[in-house]
Amino acid sequence: MAFADDELDARLAIRVRHAVDNDDDIRAKLEVFLSTRTLLSRAFDAVLREPIPDRLEQIVRSGVKRRRNRRAKP
């Protein structure tokens, strides 16, 4: 999946590309990942562009703050 999302470093991407080019099963799996990514993107793009609700942001920020405070204590 990381290869399909262009998230691999160049060296590993070359190795995976070689495997894809030389193995029908790997190529088929990559095609599934690519089509799934497209479908999910279409389904969730609009939602992901919506602003984060204030209440959710407050909950997350307070949790991060509590965690940092716990780490700061000896």
Secondary structure, DSSP 8 states (H G I E B T S, - for coil): -TTTTT-S-HHHHHHHHHHHHH-HHHHHHHHHHHHHHHHHHHHHHHHHHS---HHHHHHHHHHHHHHHHHHH--
